[in-house]
Amino acid sequence: MSKAVRVRYEKGVLRPLDNVELSEGEELKVLIARKVFRGFSEKACGYRFKANWDVVGEYMEERR
């Protein structure tokens, strides 16, 4: 199972901002992605989709 979780980096530790259901000592693989689009990651979180890169480019230009 994969799940996107917001975290905050504090004093050398990634601290989850969302609820996570893990067992003590459980190891995970973590992908670190900086928050690029304000609100975009929250809206897209949990969805998998194919994107037309021209549309994505237009979206990025509108947000600049």
C-alpha positions as CSV (number, residue, x, y, z in Angstrom):
1,M,0.0,0.0,0.0
2,S,1.2,3.5,-0.8
3,K,0.0,6.7,0.8
4,A,1.1,10.3,0.5
5,V,1.6,11.9,3.9
6,R,2.5,15.5,4.6
7,V,5.6,15.8,6.9
8,R,7.6,18.6,8.5
9,Y,11.3,18.4,8.8
10,E,12.4,19.5,12.4
11,K,15.7,19.0,14.1
12,G,16.8,16.3,11.7
13,V,13.6,14.3,11.9
14,L,10.6,14.0,9.4
15,R,7.5,14.4,11.5
16,P,4.1,13.3,10.0
17,L,1.4,16.0,9.9
18,D,-1.2,13.4,8.9
19,N,-2.3,10.3,10.7
20,V,-0.3,7.2,9.9
21,E,-1.1,3.7,11.0
22,L,2.2,2.0,11.5
23,S,3.6,-0.6,13.8
24,E,6.5,0.4,16.2
25,G,9.8,-0.2,14.4
26,E,8.2,-0.7,11.0
27,E,10.6,0.4,8.1
28,L,9.4,2.3,5.1
29,K,10.8,3.6,1.9
30,V,10.3,7.4,1.7
31,L,10.1,9.6,-1.4
32,I,10.9,13.2,-0.6
33,A,9.1,15.8,-2.8
34,R,9.1,19.5,-2.1
35,K,5.8,21.3,-2.1
36,V,5.8,23.0,-5.5
37,F,2.2,24.0,-6.2
38,R,0.3,25.4,-3.3
39,G,-2.7,23.2,-2.8
40,F,-2.0,21.1,-5.9
41,S,-0.5,18.1,-4.0
42,E,-3.4,18.1,-1.5
43,K,-6.0,18.0,-4.3
44,A,-4.1,15.4,-6.3
45,C,-3.1,13.3,-3.3
46,G,-4.4,9.7,-3.7
47,Y,-5.2,10.0,-7.4
48,R,-3.3,8.5,-10.2
49,F,-3.9,9.9,-13.6
50,K,-2.3,10.5,-17.0
51,A,-1.6,14.2,-17.6
52,N,-1.3,16.0,-20.9
53,W,2.0,17.8,-20.5
54,D,0.8,20.8,-22.5
55,V,-2.0,21.3,-20.1
56,V,0.3,20.9,-17.1
57,G,2.6,23.5,-18.6
58,E,-0.3,25.9,-19.0
59,Y,-1.3,25.3,-15.4
60,M,2.2,26.0,-14.2
61,E,2.4,29.2,-16.2
62,E,-1.0,30.5,-14.9
63,R,0.3,30.0,-11.3
64,R,3.5,32.1,-11.8
